[in-house]
């Protein structure tokens, strides 16, 4: 059971990290959008905008991976509960 708990903790860490990256890069993208529309500030280089867009797309992938990790973790928990009640 200790190995199973380690798997769940690992999934939680990966899922939390992926969701956090998605939120962080989403916030950075909003900052870039505000700076690009403000006439008092110079335009941001296209390379930086491309890097932010890439990070945002990876954040969406991270959110998908977080949901998948949550589903796998719940399935593993269900299997462990079934095994504990069946005596296997």
Protein Blocks (a to p, Z undefined) as FASTA:
>chain_A
ZZmmmmmmmmmmmmmmmmmmmmmmmmmmmmmmmmmmpmkbccddfklmmmmmmmmmmmmm
mmmmmmmmmmmmmmmmmmmmmmmmnoZZ
